[in-house]
Amino acid sequence: MKLNIIDARHKLPAKKGYAISLIIKKLKGYKDVEVHLFLPEWDEKEALSYDWSKLLGDPIDSNAPPDPTGSRKVLMESFSLEERDIVLDYMKKRYVSRLSAINSRPMDFPIPMGLIPLGEIPEDDDIGCIRFEEIPNYNLPFPVHGLYILSQHEPVDQEI
């Protein structure tokens, strides 16, 4: 399993701000599926403590009205350094045989307004969500979800 872990070169402007993705060797008939991890719950007190004017940038779409709500949630779905390290350690130990890579990097700041949080992307036959806390023997102190899009990946070759 390959580890691609990038640490922040400077202190992040918020407690949160680390993204994590897993590359699962085989998932639902597809190979090397990237799964973007996120926190489905967070402390609202922490969210209220941030100076969002310093964390959020211009809208991603200059023709759309600036809406900071989704981008705020994107940051809150991300991981603190401590949470990131807990998740990385857990995934390395628990899923070593199923993963080809674990990736993590700090988010870029300021975060553009107008982003859609991972937790608000609807599931269908192509887009799915792994709720790790529902898997037996899950032991992290917080829930972690993972969003994937199957159509972005190659199907596993059918062996005859």
Secondary structure as GFF3:
##gff-version 3
##sequence-region A 1 160
A	DSSP	beta_strand	2	5	.	.	.	ID=ss1
A	DSSP	beta_strand	16	27	.	.	.	ID=ss2
A	DSSP	beta_strand	30	38	.	.	.	ID=ss3
A	DSSP	alpha_helix	44	49	.	.	.	ID=ss4
A	DSSP	alpha_helix	52	55	.	.	.	ID=ss5
A	DSSP	beta_strand	56	59	.	.	.	ID=ss6
A	DSSP	alpha_helix	69	77	.	.	.	ID=ss7
A	DSSP	beta_strand	79	80	.	.	.	ID=ss8
A	DSSP	alpha_helix	81	94	.	.	.	ID=ss9
A	DSSP	beta_strand	99	106	.	.	.	ID=ss10
A	DSSP	beta_strand	111	113	.	.	.	ID=ss11
A	DSSP	three_ten_helix	118	120	.	.	.	ID=ss12
A	DSSP	beta_strand	127	131	.	.	.	ID=ss13
A	DSSP	three_ten_helix	132	134	.	.	.	ID=ss14
A	DSSP	beta_strand	145	149	.	.	.	ID=ss15
A	DSSP	three_ten_helix	150	152	.	.	.	ID=ss16
###
